[in-house]
Structure formats: structure tokens, C-alpha cells
Amino acid sequence: MLVPPPISFSNKCKRCGLRYPAKATECVHCSNLTDSETEEMLLHKKSAHKNTANIGKLFFYIALLILIGTVLISA
């Protein structure tokens, strides 16, 4: 039987707003970046999140069409 990994607590960075491990002394995402590089990194993460959400919506609509199709065929 698999045991889940222990919960690791995290801190929220005041600069970029992302979470990082509590054991780290500074943010692992933005501590070595300039302000412009941090903004670019955040835009990239938001874009990736938006694309993932769009894929989720697509799968939902496909599942809905399959459900409607099976209801119509069985009726």
C-alpha cells in the first residue's frame, strides 16, 4: 500500500505571490530574478494556468456530448 508523502508547509512570497517550501530561507521562484524577469515568469505561469483551464473545459464539453449521445441512443 502506498503512503502519501508528508504534508510540507509553505510560505507565500511577498514579491511574486507564489508558495515556496518553509525550509527555504527565500523564495525559490523569484529570489534570483530581476523585477522584469519576475513579471515575465508570472505572466508565463498565468498563461499556462489559463491553457490548462481551457483543456479542462474542452474535456467537460466532450464528456457532456458523449453523455447526451448515449442518452439519445438508449431512448
ZIDA-V551412 format. One record per residue. PHI is phi in degrees with one decimal (NA if undefined). PSI is psi in whole degrees, -180 to 180 (none if undefined). OMEGA is omega as a letter, one per 30 degrees, with the letter a starting at -180 (NA if undefined). Layout:
phi: (PHI	PHI)
psi: (PSI	PSI)
omega: (OMEGA	OMEGA)
This chain:
phi: (NA	-83.3	-107.0	-65.4	-65.5	-64.6	-71.2	-104.6	-76.5	-135.4	-109.3	-102.9	-70.6	-76.6	-84.4	-106.6	85.0	-89.2	-89.9	-139.3	-58.6	-66.0	-71.0	-76.1	-80.8	-142.6	-61.1	-79.3	-88.8	-123.3	-66.0	-102.8	-108.8	-78.3	-61.3	-68.8	-67.8	-64.6	-61.1	-64.2	-63.6	-66.8	-63.1	-64.1	-65.7	-65.7	-64.1	-64.1	-65.5	-63.9	-63.6	-64.9	-64.6	-65.1	-65.2	-61.0	-64.2	-60.2	-63.2	-62.3	-66.0	-63.9	-62.5	-64.4	-63.9	-64.5	-62.5	-63.6	-60.7	-69.4	-66.9	-67.5	-70.3	-78.0	-81.9)
psi: (137	139	130	151	154	149	126	127	153	161	155	128	135	-22	-51	-16	0	159	145	158	144	-26	-23	142	-25	167	129	-12	-43	3	-29	12	152	173	-42	-37	-35	-44	-42	-41	-42	-40	-40	-43	-40	-40	-43	-39	-41	-42	-40	-41	-38	-38	-40	-42	-41	-47	-36	-46	-38	-45	-39	-43	-40	-42	-45	-42	-43	-34	-42	-38	-38	-15	none)
omega: (l	l	l	l	l	l	l	a	a	l	l	a	l	a	a	l	l	l	l	a	a	a	l	a	l	a	l	a	a	a	a	a	l	a	a	l	l	l	l	l	l	l	l	l	l	l	l	l	l	l	l	l	l	l	l	l	l	l	l	l	l	l	l	l	l	l	l	l	a	l	a	a	a	a	NA)
